[in-house]
Amino acid sequence: MQRRTLAVAAVAIALCAGMPAQTSHPVVSAPSAAPAFDVADVHSSYRRYSDGYMNAGLVGDRYILRQIRMLDLISVAYDIDWDHILGASLWMEADSFDVLARAPAGTSQEQATQMLRTLLADRFKLAVHTETRVMPAYVLSLGKGAPKIKHPDEAKADQSGCGARLNGSGQASPGQPPQEFVLFCNSATMQQFAENFHNYLGRALGAIVVDSTGLKGTWDIEMHIQGSPWSSDL
């Protein structure tokens, strides 16, 4: 894996920092008739129950996002990774919100996402534009010789997917190596592995991860890394 700079599409934002502690009223559509929820409630999440947002998405005519940071709200609304969002303030990574809305009958998930954009513009005065910038990236490329990864085990074809795990728990004892962090993919493409790598280690690396191996098909892959991505010993 090599570190490079790549030209990537990014979303630059301008956002009003202030908002009422709680708002609940019909959404007024913009003059361009942008799709909007019938009713929406947005308020601060004063207690964070988990590390990620919960109940995300459209369920029937209800659209629910709980304990979600502003940075993640924008990521969901514009279907873009958080590290492609430029101009974010520190509070956008710290403060979390609950979004509870009712959509018109028959609303699709794609339409609900457009309604979320309208809601952000209405309540937070969010304005965005896209541009291309040169940004740091880690590039997965082939080394010398044949690849040392395996084709999928047909007996485990139903176990496809990617994730991560820690081998060992707690802090390493004095004189012992740090715990091992393992990235894995089963029956996955190299593009999926690069995305898994980015999802778990992108923040620690401070860069995106892209695949340029040219390998086709699916693979079983494990990458063992000494240390945890959430500690300073990685």
N, C-alpha and C positions, 0 to 999 in steps of 0.2 A: 504494500500500500504506500503510495507516494503522495506527498503534499504538493498541491499546485494551486494556481489561481484560475478560476473559470468565470466566464460571463454567464450570469444566471438571471432569470426574471425575478424581480422582487416587487413587493407592494410597499410603497411609502405612504405613511399615514399622517394625518393631522387630527388631533382629538382634543375636545374640551375636557379639562381635568375635573371639573366640578359636576355634581349631579345630586338630586334630592336623595335622601336616605331611602325613600320608597316612592314609587310611582305606580299608579294603576288607573288607566283610562283608555278609551278607544284610541287606536293609532290613526293619525290623520295622514292619508296618502299624499305623496308629493304631487306637484302639478303634472308630472310625467306619468301619473297613474302607476307608480311602482307598486308591486304586490305587497300587501300589508296584512298583518294579523287583525282579526276583528277586535280583540282585546288583549292587552299585554301588561304584565306586572314585572318590574325590574327593581330589585332591591339588593343591598349588600348582604353577603353571607357572613354573619358575625362569628360563626363557629365553623371551622373546617374539619369535617369528619374523616376525610381521606386525602390522599395525595393527588387524586385526579377528580375531574367532574363526573357527576353521576346522572343517570336517567336521561342521557343525551338523545335528542331526536324527536321525531314526530310519532305520537301514539294516538291513533284515531284522529280526533280534531285537536288534540292537546300537544303543544310543543314545550318540552321541559328540558332545561339545562340547570343543574344545581351545582353550586360551589365551583364555578368556572371563572378563571381569571380573564381579564380583558384581552390579554394576548391570545388566549385560547379561543375566546369568542370570535375574534377577527380571523383566526386560523380556520374555524368551523365555517364562518360565513363566506369566506373567499377561497376555501379549499386550498390552502397554501401552508407550508410548514412554518412554524413560528420563527425559525431563523432566516426566513425570507421576508420578514416583516421589519421594515426600517422605520426609525423615528419613534420607537416606543419609549415611554417614560418608565422609571423604576416602579411606580405604583401599579403599572399595568401587569407586572409580573408578580405582585404581592397581593393586591386586593382581589377578592373573589365576589361573585354575584350569583343570584338566583334569577333565572328567566323563566316565567310561567306565562304561556300565551295560548289563545284559542284561535285556530285557523278556520277559514271557511270550509264547509263540507267538501270532500273530494280533493283536498289539497295534497299534492305529491310531496315527497321529501325534497326534490329539487326546488319546487315552488316555496316550500317552507324556508329553505336556505336563502332564497331571494327576499323573503319577508324578514328574515333576521337581519339582512343588510339594511333594509328600510328602517327597522327598529333601531339599529345602531346609529344611523344617520339622524333619526328623530330624537332619541333620548340623549345621545352622547355627542351629537354634531360631528360624527366621524366622516372624514373625507379621505379618499384614497386615490392613488394613481399608480400605474405600473410602469416600471422602467427596467432597463438591463444594466447591471453593475458587475464589475469584476470582484469576486469574493473568494476567500480561501476555501479549498476543498481537498478532501482525501480521495484519491483515485485508486480503485482496485484494478490491478493489471496482472497479466501473467508473468510469472518468473521463468527461470530457465528450466528446461525439462518438462515432463508431462505433469499435468495438475495432480496434486496429492489429495484430492477430494473424491468422494465415491458417488457413483450413480445410486439412485434410491433402491432400497430393499423392497422388492415387490410385495413381500409379506406384510410390510408396514405402510402400504400405500394409503391406507385410511387415516394415517397419523400425520398427514402433511401439515405444514405450518412452521412458524418461526417464533422464537422467544429467547429468554435468557434465564440463567439460574446462577446461584452462588454455591460453590462447593465449600462446605465448612460454614460455621456460623460464629458470630462475635468477632472480637479482636484476636489476632494471632498472639500466641504466647511469646515471651522474650526468646529470641534465638530461633523462632520458627518463621517460615515464609508466610506472607500475607495470604488471606483467603483468595480463592481463584474464582474469577468471573468468567462464565461460559456463555458465548453467543452460539445459538444453534438454529439450523433450518433443516426440515425434513421434506423431501420431494419438492424443493423450491428452486426457482430460477435464481441466477446470480443477481438479477435486478431486485428480487425479493430479499436476498441476503444483504445487499447494499442498503436497502430501506430499513431492514432490521438493525443493522449496524448503526445507521444514522439515528433511529428512534431511541436506542439505548445509550449511545455514546456520543451523539452529535454535540450535546451541550458540553460534555467534558472535553471534547476535542476542539470545540470552538469553530467547527467547519462542517460543511455538508459532506456526504459520502456518495460517490457515484461509481457505477460499474463500467469499466472499459476493457473487461477481459475478453469479450467476444465469445464466451462460452455459451452454447445453446443447450436447451433441454433443462431437466431438473436434476438436483443434486442433494445429497445428504452432507451437511457441513457443520463442523464444530470449530469454534475458535476459542482457545483458552488464554485468558489474560490474568496475570498476577495482579491482585488488588481489586478494589471495588470502584465503579464509576462515580459513586457518591462520597468517596473519601479522597484524601490527598495522596494516597499511596499507589494510585493507578499509574 
